[in-house]
């Protein structure tokens, strides 16, 4: 822990973050419990990619990684956003967590654009709303809601302390915490909202992606592209599967693309590639469905 602090300036200068570096310094995802006693545990930093002041819980692997790198680690999705979003567009963030992608998108779409951020976890939503407030983001609306194919209430649980692990699906292990959350369909919430420019939709909800999409039948006709995290075994737990998800999106007029980054000399000049996908991947993966 002290070594991470001592090397903080070097870590933030690294051209490309590496999980192996943090693993070697004792800061990998399996060490969350050990980091609960570090002082100060909650820290703030300026994310130079988002151009925002962010907060981090060092006992949460994601927060720890962002703090020591000084930026959010999902550079691939940021590259996707740069590819698909322009000033005046709309970004819909379903499973917004504490706002990493929403804040980045808010800068890309500018004052004439719109960001709509959905986060059902009450504790996580409070941080998301706080980030929007302290950074004076004017083009972002936040919603403390879960989305599904039917409205109602549901129990949101997470098996560890990572803020991005909460899910409405059965976890099959003791929950570290849970909360009853309001559930709506995306079509219910979005039907009366005007989307400026082109609309880009992102869904990362720990296995509920297929059910969220079923509640967005009308909205999909207003969207130009959709980014989805797909974990086949989690979809199966809820009676769905990746093949049906692909078929559903094809019927809606989208084609699947696999986003990946190619780095010059392995470190610099990341270039986004979008490769057509013909068959679903059996492992967890990210896809962009584009028209």
HUUR-V574331 format. One record per helix or strand of 3 or more residues. SS is the DSSP state (A for helix, B for strand). FROM is the first residue (numbers start at 0). LEN is the number of residues. Records with the same first field share a line. If there is no record, write none. Layout:
SS=FROM-LEN + FROM-LEN
//
This chain:
A=1-5 + 7-6 + 18-6 + 28-9 + 60-9 + 74-10 + 99-10 + 121-13 + 185-5 + 208-6 + 216-4 + 231-6 + 241-10
B=41-6 + 51-6 + 89-5 + 113-5 + 139-4 + 151-7 + 176-8 + 198-5 + 224-6 + 254-10 + 267-9 + 284-6
//
